[in-house]
Amino acid sequence: MTVHLPHNAVPTRSRRRRTALYAASLLCCSALLATLPGGASAAPGSASAPAPAAVSFEDNFDGPAGAAVDGSKWQLETGDNVNNHERQFYTGGNDNAALDGQGNLVITARKENPGNYQCWYGTCEYTSARLNTAGKFAAAYGHVEARVKVPRGQGMWPAFWMLGDDFGNVGWPQSGEIDVMENVGFEPGTVHGTLHGPGYSGAEGIGAGYTLPNGAAFADDFHTFAVDWAPDSITWSVDGNVFQRRTPADLGGKEWVFNKPFFLILNLAVGGYWPGDPDGSTPFPSQLVVDHVRVTTND
């Protein structure tokens, strides 16, 4: 399925289907997810102590309240997304993505349409923001993390993820996609981590979920979502608790496309096939608050 959009769009995921159209389609995050090998649930464990590392990318979002993100590090995508049947229009500037003056980036989803934006379903009902580092930063391997407080509410779909830097040349899913964190509002205590690649994309993505203990919700506090990424190995953790490790052996002979540079993406989608649409219980405005994003690579 094709989505025609203005410039600078990067791909998006549908729970049921994926297409990739660089500079022509806006894609978002992931899908039905596989469980851990053997059907095991995602049990917490201790993350390994990191080796000496150098910071290759960092944004602590310092700056005055209302300021836009650092344009030397991030670009904002604009447009809607028919592929996932999301409801939002992604805006540029600082309308829906701005610093709060306290060291955070706030991505705000609003039930409004001041620009009379048009979406796949007609006049857009919501606005939000999506940022990426394509053309500004990409790296292969290391520790990739974001400290984030997700929103709550039916239809909310925040994500922190990565796409292969060769996406513009090879398309999706050949580029590969690493979903560090996705949350859908009807699962307030669970996040998902997933790999997508050729022959294992969309609903066939390889991944697992992590659920907080004692009925806690991710919207209650900040949490650190990370992957530790090495040649032929990617390990996911939440607050240092490892819940999944994937290698080429998990792909059943399909191609491992994760030994190359990837760029970063942050977004807050509203509605779509996977989370479902917002309802009367969904609070607006709704905010994804990002304390920092950091990538470290081993010396």
C-alpha positions as CSV (number, residue, x, y, z in Angstrom):
1,M,0.0,0.0,0.0
2,T,1.3,3.4,-1.0
3,V,1.2,6.6,1.1
4,H,1.9,9.8,-0.8
5,L,3.5,12.4,1.5
6,P,5.6,15.6,1.3
7,H,9.4,15.3,1.6
8,N,11.5,13.8,4.4
9,A,9.2,10.8,5.3
10,V,10.7,7.6,6.6
11,P,8.9,4.2,6.7
12,T,6.2,3.0,8.9
13,R,5.0,-0.3,10.0
14,S,1.5,-1.8,9.9
15,R,0.5,-4.6,12.2
16,R,-0.8,-6.4,9.1
17,R,1.3,-5.1,6.3
18,R,4.3,-3.0,5.5
19,T,5.5,-1.0,2.5
20,A,8.4,1.3,2.3
21,L,8.5,4.5,0.2
22,Y,11.4,6.8,1.1
23,A,10.4,10.4,0.7
24,A,6.9,9.2,-0.3
25,S,5.5,7.2,2.6
26,L,5.3,7.6,6.3
27,L,5.6,4.4,8.2
28,C,5.6,3.7,11.9
29,C,6.2,1.0,14.3
30,S,5.6,-2.7,14.8
31,A,3.2,-5.6,14.9
32,L,2.2,-8.9,16.1
33,L,5.3,-10.1,18.0
34,A,6.8,-13.5,18.5
35,T,7.4,-14.8,22.0
36,L,10.8,-15.8,23.3
37,P,12.2,-19.1,22.0
38,G,10.3,-22.1,23.2
39,G,7.3,-19.9,24.2
40,A,9.0,-18.6,27.3
41,S,7.7,-15.3,28.7
42,A,10.1,-12.4,29.0
43,A,11.7,-12.9,32.4
44,P,13.9,-10.1,33.9
45,G,17.6,-10.7,34.3
46,S,20.6,-8.5,34.9
47,A,22.1,-6.7,32.0
48,S,25.9,-7.3,31.6
49,A,28.2,-4.5,32.8
50,P,29.1,-2.5,29.7
51,A,32.6,-2.5,28.4
52,P,34.5,0.8,28.3
53,A,32.6,2.9,25.7
54,A,32.6,6.2,23.9
55,V,29.5,8.3,23.4
56,S,28.8,8.6,19.7
57,F,25.4,10.3,20.0
58,E,23.8,12.1,22.9
59,D,20.9,14.5,23.3
60,N,19.9,15.6,26.8
61,F,17.4,18.1,25.5
62,D,18.7,21.0,27.4
63,G,17.4,24.4,26.4
64,P,14.6,26.9,27.0
65,A,11.0,25.8,27.3
66,G,9.2,25.8,24.0
67,A,12.4,25.5,21.9
68,A,12.5,23.2,19.0
69,V,14.8,20.2,18.9
70,D,18.4,20.5,17.8
71,G,18.3,20.5,14.0
72,S,21.9,19.3,13.8
73,K,20.8,16.0,15.4
74,W,17.1,15.6,14.4
75,Q,14.7,16.2,11.6
76,L,11.0,16.2,11.9
77,E,8.8,14.3,9.4
78,T,5.5,15.7,8.3
79,G,2.3,14.0,7.0
80,D,-0.1,11.3,7.8
81,N,0.1,7.5,7.6
82,V,-2.5,5.4,5.7
83,N,-0.5,2.2,6.0
84,N,-1.3,1.7,9.7
85,H,-4.5,3.7,9.6
86,E,-3.1,6.0,12.2
87,R,-5.2,9.1,12.9
88,Q,-2.5,11.8,13.5
89,F,-0.8,14.3,11.2
90,Y,2.8,14.7,12.0
91,T,3.8,18.4,12.1
92,G,7.2,20.2,11.9
93,G,8.8,22.9,14.0
94,N,8.0,23.0,17.7
95,D,4.2,22.7,17.4
96,N,4.1,19.1,18.7
97,A,7.8,18.5,19.6
98,A,9.5,21.0,22.0
99,L,11.8,21.2,24.9
100,D,10.2,21.7,28.3
101,G,13.0,23.8,29.9
102,Q,13.7,21.0,32.4
103,G,16.0,18.8,30.3
104,N,13.2,16.9,28.4
105,L,11.8,16.6,24.9
106,V,8.0,16.5,25.0
107,I,6.2,15.0,22.0
108,T,2.6,16.1,22.3
109,A,-0.4,14.5,20.6
110,R,-3.4,16.8,20.5
111,K,-7.0,16.4,19.4
112,E,-7.0,19.4,17.2
113,N,-6.2,20.5,13.6
114,P,-5.2,24.2,13.5
115,G,-3.6,23.8,10.1
116,N,-6.6,22.1,8.4
117,Y,-4.4,19.2,7.7
118,Q,-5.8,16.5,5.5
119,C,-5.3,12.8,6.3
120,W,-6.1,9.5,4.5
121,Y,-9.6,9.5,6.1
122,G,-10.4,13.2,5.5
123,T,-9.7,16.2,7.7
124,C,-7.2,15.1,10.3
125,E,-8.5,14.8,13.9
126,Y,-5.1,14.8,15.7
127,T,-1.6,16.2,15.5
128,S,1.7,14.7,16.8
129,A,5.4,14.5,16.0
130,R,8.0,12.1,14.6
131,L,11.7,12.7,14.6
132,N,14.6,10.9,13.0
133,T,18.4,11.2,12.7
134,A,18.6,10.1,9.0
135,G,21.4,11.9,7.2
136,K,22.6,13.3,10.6
137,F,23.6,10.3,12.6
138,A,23.8,6.5,12.0
139,A,26.0,3.9,13.7
140,A,26.5,0.2,13.8
141,Y,26.7,-1.6,17.1
142,G,27.0,-0.4,20.7
143,H,24.5,0.5,23.4
144,V,21.5,2.4,22.2
145,E,19.1,3.8,24.9
146,A,16.4,6.3,25.6
147,R,15.0,7.3,29.0
148,V,11.3,7.9,28.4
149,K,8.0,8.3,30.1
150,V,5.2,7.1,27.8
151,P,1.7,8.4,27.7
152,R,-1.4,6.4,28.9
153,G,-4.7,5.9,27.1
154,Q,-6.5,3.9,24.5
155,G,-5.0,4.5,21.1
156,M,-1.6,5.8,22.1
157,W,1.3,4.3,20.3
158,P,4.8,5.6,21.4
159,A,8.0,4.1,19.9
160,F,11.8,4.4,19.9
161,W,13.2,2.5,17.0
162,M,15.9,2.3,14.2
163,L,16.0,1.8,10.5
164,G,19.0,0.7,8.3
165,D,20.8,3.7,6.9
166,D,20.7,2.1,3.5
167,F,16.9,2.3,3.5
168,G,16.8,4.9,0.7
169,N,18.6,2.5,-1.5
170,V,17.3,-0.9,-0.7
171,G,13.9,-0.2,0.8
172,W,12.0,-1.9,3.6
173,P,12.2,-4.5,4.9
174,Q,15.6,-5.2,3.3
175,S,17.0,-2.2,5.2
176,G,16.1,-3.9,8.5
177,E,14.3,-2.4,11.5
178,I,15.1,-2.6,15.2
179,D,12.3,-1.7,17.5
180,V,13.9,-0.8,20.8
181,M,10.5,0.0,22.5
182,E,6.9,0.1,21.5
183,N,3.9,0.5,23.7
184,V,0.2,0.4,22.9
185,G,-2.3,2.0,25.2
186,F,-4.4,-1.1,25.9
187,E,-1.2,-2.7,27.4
188,P,-0.2,-0.1,30.0
189,G,2.3,-2.4,31.7
190,T,4.0,-4.0,28.6
191,V,6.5,-2.9,26.0
192,H,7.7,-4.8,22.9
193,G,11.0,-5.2,21.2
194,T,11.1,-6.5,17.6
195,L,13.3,-7.2,14.6
196,H,11.9,-6.8,11.0
197,G,13.8,-7.9,7.9
198,P,13.3,-9.7,4.6
199,G,10.9,-12.6,5.2
200,Y,10.2,-11.7,8.8
201,S,8.4,-8.3,8.7
202,G,5.1,-7.0,9.8
203,A,3.1,-9.7,11.6
204,E,6.1,-12.0,11.2
205,G,8.5,-9.8,13.1
206,I,10.8,-11.5,15.6
207,G,10.3,-10.1,19.1
208,A,9.1,-10.4,22.6
209,G,7.3,-8.3,25.3
210,Y,8.4,-7.1,28.7
211,T,5.8,-6.6,31.5
212,L,6.3,-4.6,34.7
213,P,5.7,-6.5,37.9
214,N,2.8,-5.9,40.3
215,G,0.5,-4.3,37.7
216,A,2.6,-1.2,37.3
217,A,2.1,1.0,34.2
218,F,4.9,2.4,32.1
219,A,3.2,5.8,32.1
220,D,3.7,6.1,35.9
221,D,7.4,6.9,35.6
222,F,10.5,7.2,33.4
223,H,12.1,4.0,32.2
224,T,15.2,3.3,30.2
225,F,14.8,1.2,27.1
226,A,17.9,-0.1,25.5
227,V,19.5,-2.6,23.1
228,D,23.1,-3.9,23.3
229,W,24.0,-4.5,19.7
230,A,27.0,-6.5,18.4
231,P,27.7,-8.4,15.2
232,D,25.2,-11.2,14.9
233,S,23.6,-10.3,18.3
234,I,21.0,-7.9,19.7
235,T,19.9,-7.9,23.3
236,W,17.0,-5.8,24.7
237,S,16.6,-4.5,28.2
238,V,14.3,-2.3,30.3
239,D,15.9,-0.5,33.2
240,G,18.8,-2.9,32.9
241,N,16.7,-6.0,33.0
242,V,17.4,-8.2,29.9
243,F,14.3,-9.7,28.4
244,Q,15.3,-10.9,24.9
245,R,18.4,-11.7,22.8
246,R,18.3,-12.4,19.1
247,T,20.9,-13.9,16.7
248,P,20.8,-15.2,13.1
249,A,19.9,-18.6,14.6
250,D,16.4,-17.2,15.4
251,L,15.6,-16.4,11.8
252,G,15.3,-19.9,10.4
253,G,17.7,-19.3,7.6
254,K,16.4,-15.9,6.6
255,E,18.9,-13.0,6.1
256,W,20.3,-11.2,9.1
257,V,20.4,-7.5,8.0
258,F,21.7,-5.9,11.2
259,N,25.4,-5.8,10.7
260,K,25.5,-2.2,9.3
261,P,24.6,1.4,10.4
262,F,21.1,2.3,11.5
263,F,19.6,5.7,12.3
264,L,17.2,6.6,15.2
265,I,13.5,7.4,15.3
266,L,11.2,8.7,18.0
267,N,7.5,9.1,17.5
268,L,4.0,9.2,19.1
269,A,1.3,7.8,16.9
270,V,-2.4,8.1,17.6
271,G,-4.6,5.1,16.6
272,G,-3.9,2.5,14.0
273,Y,-4.5,-1.2,13.3
274,W,-2.5,-2.3,16.4
275,P,-3.5,0.1,19.2
276,G,-7.0,0.8,17.9
277,D,-8.5,4.3,17.9
278,P,-8.7,6.6,20.9
279,D,-12.0,6.7,22.7
280,G,-13.8,8.9,25.3
281,S,-11.4,7.7,28.0
282,T,-8.2,8.8,26.2
283,P,-6.7,12.0,27.7
284,F,-5.6,14.8,25.3
285,P,-3.2,16.4,25.1
286,S,-1.1,13.2,25.5
287,Q,2.7,13.4,26.0
288,L,5.7,11.2,25.3
289,V,8.5,12.7,27.5
290,V,12.1,11.9,26.6
291,D,14.8,12.6,29.2
292,H,17.7,11.6,27.0
293,V,18.8,9.5,23.9
294,R,22.3,8.1,24.0
295,V,24.4,5.8,21.8
296,T,27.7,4.5,23.1
297,T,30.1,2.3,21.2
298,N,32.9,0.1,22.5
299,D,36.4,1.5,22.3
